[in-house]
Amino acid sequence: MADDPQASTHRYGMAVRLSLFYVAFFGMIGVYMPFWPVWLVSRGLEPTEIGLLLGIAAGVRLFSAPLIAGAGDRFGRRQRLATALAIGALATFSLYAWTRGFWPILAVTMLFTVVWSPLMPLGETLVNLTIRRHGLQYGPIRLWGSLGFIAAAVIGGRVLVGRPDDIIFWLLLGLVAATAASCGLLPEAPPNDEGGRRPPLRSVLANPGFLLFLTAAGLIQSSHGVYYGFGTLYWKTLGYSEAVIGALWAEGVIAEVVLFAFSARITRRFSPPALILIGALAAVVRWTVTGLTGALPAVALMQVLHALTFGATHLGAITFIMQRVPPALSATAMSLYGSVLAGLAMGASILLSGPLYAAFGGGAYLAMTGIGLIGAGLALILAHRMVNQP
């Protein structure tokens, strides 16, 4: 029987609304990650102060995201909470216009992190619950976040040429406003019947296999520490031009987009632990080769593996949460996944990568190989447990 045209139009409109959230959120990250330190320098901060500022923000994120997202699980109305937080993020980010020096910027950063960090787990939860209700696919919607990241980074770089550094603040303010608008377009999930019965954080951590999953996925994603922190600097020491380096970064994200485009077929064929294991094995290959050779053909080939080291691991993680965690606890689970990666595991990995890169240069990638191996072992244990305890 043919699909009802009205139902098809409704599903398409729903997919657009969900995609806009990812475009706006990751568009902001696409400008923030490469250019925010430049703005901080323009406001008088030293490199050591910038490192401390970002480290404190990661620590705040580690606690604020699970607690606030957990409140969304406990009391329901996640969309209203996400919209209120996004409006708060817009108001808080605007305070940067009047700040200068380390302590005022630190205060605003902590406030902004508290209201910004829960947006992704709340948004991911609303997206996935909507996907379940309307028969949509996660990957083709999520890939718009990757495309938004690329577009924002490229356009932001071009806009900044020949202009004062203060334009960075205005670009980011506009993208935070776009994120707030996109949160207002997200559909509300049905109210929780289980809200308020038991603290969501405790319930999620008691879920069989969740901590094992969280550790495995966290280790594999944190194996990107040298790449995220020092990849560009290392490639510059090899004599690569900015154009080549930009193309290498874009290649990795494009490979990730391709994987997300075919996610429906992939998740039907591979279980979540299998996807996480594939990501771990790809990390072992990618970081070993990258650590042993700087030849451009080898580096370019290894960048394709970003589709697996990041993409397959993330897809496996999201699928695990949606299959193994009750919907009433999904925002808490998403926040734990996000905060462990962004706050604890990745922060520790980048912190470790500094002295490793200073001592060994490109050889620091081989330490990331070891992290990938540990993640692979944990993924194997997780797969065994899920087979025996479905």
N, C-alpha and C positions, 0 to 999 in steps of 0.2 A: 504493500500500500504506500502510495506516495506521501511524502511528508507534507503536512498542512503548510501552505505558503505563509500564513499568518504566524504559525509557530516558528517557522524557519526565520522569518524577519525578527521575531522576538528574541530568538537565540542569538542571531547575529548582533542585534543591538546590545544584548547582555555581554557578549564577547568583547565588543568595542568598549563598553564601560569598564570591564575588568582590565583590558589592555591599557587603557589610559592611565590607570593607577601605576602600572609598572613603568610606562614611558616617563611619567612625571617623577616618580620616586628615583629611578635609576638615572634619569637625566640630571637630577640634582647631584647624585653621587658622581656622575661623569665629569662634572665641573669641580666638585668639592675635592675629590681625591688628588688630581694633579695640580690644582691651582690655589687651593685654600692656604697652603703654607706660604705661597708668594704674598697673599694679602696679609698674613700674620707678620711677615718680615716688614712689610710696608707700615705696619702699626708699631714697630719698634721691638719686636721679639727676636731674641737670639735663637740659634738652632737648638741649643740645649733646652730652652724654655718651650719651644715648639714640641720637642719630643716629650717633655713632661706633661704639657697640655693634652696632647693626644693620648698619652698613657692614662692620665686621670679620666679622660672621657671614656676610654675603653672600660675602666673599672666601674664607672657609674652605669654604663650600659649593661654590664654583667648582672647588676642587681635590679635596675629599674625596669628593664624589658620584661623579665618573668613576672615581677610583682604586679605591674600594671596590666599586662596581657592576662594574667591570672584573674584579675578583677573582672575583665571582660568575660572570661569563661564562667566565673562564679555567678555574675549577676545578669549576663546576657547583654543585648543591645551593643554588640561589638562595633557596628557601623557608627552609631552615635558617639561612642567613645573614641573611635579613630578620627572622626571629623573634629571633635572637640580638641583632641591632642594636636591635630594638624593646625588648627587655628591658633592654639597655644604656641606651637612651633614657629608659626609665622610672626606672632607678636614678639616672641623671645628673640628670634633671629634678627628682627629689626633693631634690637638694642645694640647690636654690634656697630651701628652707625655712630653711636656716641661713646664708644669705648676705645681706649688706647692704653697700652702697657699690659704687663702680664696679669696682674691680679684682677682688674676689671674684666678682661677677656676670659680669664679662667671662670669667673663667677657666671658670666653669660653662657659660656660653653657647657657648664654643668647643668644649668637650667634647660638649655636647648636639648642636651642629650637625654634628659629625663623624659621630655615630651616627644622627642623625635624617635627614639630607639624602639618604642613599642609599635610604631606604625607598620613596620614590615610584617611581624608575626600576626598582628590583627588583620592586616590586608590579605596576607597569604591564606589565613583561615577563612575569611569571607569569600575569597576567590575559589578555594577548593570546595567549600560547602555549596556555593552557587553552581560550580561545575557538576557536582553530584546531582543536584536537583534538575539541571537542564540538559544533561547529557553532553557537555562540552569536554574538551581536552585541555589539560594543563599546559603542555609544551608549546603549542601554537599561540597561546596567550602570553606565557612567560617570556617567549623569545623577544617580544616587543620591549621588554625591559633591557635586554642586551643591546638591541638596536638603538634604544633611547640613550644608553650609556655611550655608545660609539658616536652618535650624532652630537650629543652635548659636548663630549671631549673635543671632537674635531671643530665644531662650530665655535665653541668657547675659545679654543686656541687661536682661531682666525680673528675673532672679535677682539682679542686682547692685543694683537699686533699693533704697535704704535699708540696704544691707549694707556691711560693711567691705571695702576693696579686696583684702584677703588672700584673699577667696573666689575671686578670679580664679585664683590659684595652684592651689587645690584643684579647681576645674573643669577646668583644663588637665591636672593630674595624672591625674584620672579619665579624660580623653579619650586621653591617652598610653597609659594602661593598656588602654583599649578597643582602641587601635590594635595594641598588642602581642598581645592576644587574637585580633584579626582576622588578623594575620600568621600565627598558629599554625593558622588555618583555611584558609589559602591552599594549593592543591594544589601539589605539587612538580612542576617541569618535568623531562622526561627528561634524564639526564646528557648532557653535551656530549661528542661524539666528537672535537671539534676543540680541546677545552680544552688549554691549555699549549703549543700549537704556535707561536703568535705572540702578542705582546702585543696584547690586544683593542683598546686605545686606538689604536695605530698602524694596525691593520687597518680600524677604522671610518673613520678620517680618510683612508685611502687609497681608500675606497669612492667610485666616480665620482658626482659630483653632491652628495655629502653636505655638504661645506662650503658649497656654494651654497645648498642647502636650509636649512641651519642658519642662515645669515646672513639669508635672506629671512624665514623664520619668526620669527627673533629680532627683526628690525627691526619687523615688524608687531605682535608682542606688546609690544615696548617702546614703541610709539606710545601705549600706555595710561598712560604715565608721569605726565602731568599729571592725568589722571582719577583714578588710584590715589592719587597724593600730595596733590592739592589740589582734587579734585572737590567734596568736602563743604564745604570752606572757601569755594570760589567760589560755590556755591549759597547758602550762608548770606549772603554779601554781596549776593546778589540778593533777599534777603528770604524765601527759602523756609523753611518750618518744618521741624523735625526729622522730623515725620511724613511730609511730602512728600519730603524727602531720602531717608528710609528706603525709601519706596515706589519712588523712582527707582532706587536700588541694587537692590532686589528685582526690579524689572522687567527689568533687564539679565540677572540670573541666571536668571529664569524663561524669558526668551527663549532663553537658552543651553540650558536643560533641554529645551525643545521641539525645538530642532535635534537634540540628541543622541537624542531619542526616535525621530526619523525618519532616523537616521544610516545605516541599512542601505540605504534607497532612495537616499540622497544619495551615498554612496560608490560605488554601482553606476553612477550617472549621471555623476559628476564624478571626474576623476583627482586625485591629491594636489596637483600643481602648480596645477590649476584651483581647488581649494578654497582654497589659500593665496592665489592671485590674487584670488579673490572677497573674502577677508578684507582684503586690502590695499586694494582699491577701496572697500569699505565703510568702511575707516578714513579714506580721503581724504574721503568724504562726511561721515562722522560728525564728525570733528574740525574740518572747515571750518565746518559749520553751527553746531556748539557754540561755536566761537570767534567767530562773527559775531553770534550772537543768544543772549540768555538767556531768551527767551519760553518759558513752560512747555510749551505744545503742541509747539514745535519740539524742546525738550530731551527730552520724553517720547518723541517719535517717534524721535529719535536713539538713545535707550537700547535700543530694539528691535534696533538694529544690533549690539548686543553679541553677539547670536547668531552674527554673521558675523565681526566683528573679532577676537573671542576664539574663539568656538566653531568656526567653519569653519576657521580657521587651525590650531587645535589638532587638529581631526579630520583635516585634511590632513596634519599633521605625523606623527601617530600612524600613519596609513595608509601614509605614505611609508616610515617605519621598518620597519613590518611587511612591506611588499612588497619593499623594496630592500635591507634589511640582513639577513644570515643570522641565524637564530634564536640561534646560538651567540654572537653579538655584540650581541644586542638590548638587554641591560641597559646595556652601555656606551653604545650609541647613545641610549637613553632618558635616561641620566644627563647626557650632553653636551647634549642638547636642553633638559633641565630646568635644568642649572646655567648654561648660557649665557643662558637667559631670566631666571632668578631672580637669578643672580649678576652677570653681566657686562652684558647689554643693558638689563635693567630697572633695575639699579642706576645705570648711567650715565644712563639716561633720567630717572629721578627726581632724580638729582643736577643734571642740566641744567634740570629743570623748576622747581627752587627759584628761581634768579635770574630765569628767564623769567616766572614767575608774579608775582614781586615787581615786575618792571618793567612787565608788560603785562596782568596780571590774566587774564581769560578769553581774551585774545588769544594767550596761551601755547599754546592748543590748535592754533593755525595752524602752529606748529613741528612738532607731531605729524603734521599733514597732510603736511609734507615728508618725514618719516620713512616714512609710508605709501606715498608715491609711489616712493621708492627701493625699498621692499620689493616693490611691484608690478612694477617693472622687473626685479628679480632673479627674481621668480616667472615672468615671461614667458621669461627666459633658461632657467630650469630646465625649463619646459614644452617649449621647443624642443629642449633636450638630450635629454629623456626620449623625445620622439618619434623623434629620430634615432639614439638609443642605448638602445633598449628593454632 
